[in-house]
Amino acid sequence: MSRYIEFDLVGDTGKTEIWNILSKSTEFILGQIKWYGPWRQYCFFPSANSVFNPTCMNDINKFIKELMAERRKPKKESPSRTGSQGDIWNSGL
């Protein structure tokens, strides 16, 4: 995906994921992408003294956009709410 960095899934809360951003050349952790509740979105948290060129910043931005698009996908309907007899909530019973 990226020429200089890689994304490593390191955590899953059940609702959101936590990703480390690693340098491909040194495997140094350059930062983390994780959910930031006050802004209700994934954000990048850089490690101290990390430096990024525009290509790396674009790769990180693209990755965050993909995470957000996946999160915004409609959730599958629970099988307990519907079945072969239709929607029990609108059946008039």
Secondary structure by P-SEA (a helix, b strand, c coil): cccccccccccccccbbbbbbbccccccccbbbbbbccccbbbbbbcccccccaaaaaaaaaaaaaaaaaaaccccccccccccccccccccc
